[in-house]
Amino acid sequence: MIERPGHLKSTDSKERTYSPERDGRIEVEGDPMILSILAKQAENVRQGEEDPNVRIALFILPGGIRGVTSGGQVTALGESGLTNGFNVVVGGSTGAHVAAWLLAGDPRLGTTIFSEECASKNFIDLKRIPDGHGMDVEYLSQVYRGETSNKVLDIERIRAAHPDFRIALTEYYTGKSVLVDGKNTETIDAIQASSAAGPMYTKPIYIGDTRYGDASAGAYFPVKDIVDEYDPTHIVVLPNRSKDLKESATSRLLDRTLSASLPAPYRDAWLAREQNFNEGLEDLRSSGVPYVLFWSDNAVAALTREPETIRAAAARSEEHMRTLLEASK
């Protein structure tokens, strides 16, 4: 679920107030009128008249706690009745969590995970890194199964949803990108594996006989795979990062140090995830497929834990998407 370690803030720190001058704003790249096409297709599906010549893919990418931005965005999309306008929803790492809650029909509840469960020490505690669960994605799996909360992820509704669901994963021992069918697998296990963040979660997670790790290593932005499989006519991307996001030298050094014990192929893919994202972005831009991409602001980092800051980010992104939806009518 994390994109890069080294940004943890103390829970005792002052709540961070959003400042457009410092943090920037959500930016739109591409054609936002694709939202109008999405709305029309969703209505066609409701009427039993789906247009076979319209195929829209949604990508929800990694980003750690920045996933709250896409949480707000899919809340606007889902509550506006647009989920069924997509043919396929692709989620990796934090994006797999957001995608699952969208398809389960309760994206607003799912978005509260970021400011509640993810803001607690049950989820992030750097003192646990030597024990293999500094970021405890197993805890979120327990939440989703109703073992530790009432936020139960409705797997049957996910399986009945109109869009296909692809969960991006990285093979732990080879570093290779994999997309699994999120409806016809152990869905929660696959989400957990997709967000098993490099050195922050090293407990083994298997799907079948294969061990997997975080999507942001080998499967950050698998544009080519989805274009080959679905031949989409339009693509919507929620990247959970700003256009100008930069990793500090200190963060890179810490990341390299913590990753030293990982298998070489997975470690190399993990450390190259910025390059992996940029390659996917170039694939998108050169694909010839019309797209719209919503860059986040910088108010929330990958490991932010201030609940009010996180909630405010969700509200901003939801409001921004609702404004665009209204403008596209």
HUNOR-V984124 format. One record per helix or strand of 3 or more residues. SS is the DSSP state (helix for helix, strand for strand). FROM is the first residue (numbers start at 1). TO is the last residue. If there is no record, write none. Layout:
SS;FROM;TO + SS;FROM;TO
This chain:
helix;20;23 + strand;27;30 + helix;34;46 + strand;56;60 + helix;64;79 + helix;83;85 + strand;88;92 + helix;94;103 + helix;107;115 + helix;117;119 + helix;126;131 + helix;137;144 + helix;155;160 + strand;164;171 + strand;177;181 + helix;187;194 + helix;198;200 + strand;210;213 + helix;215;218 + helix;223;230 + strand;234;238 + helix;249;258 + helix;264;271 + helix;273;286 + strand;290;295 + helix;307;327
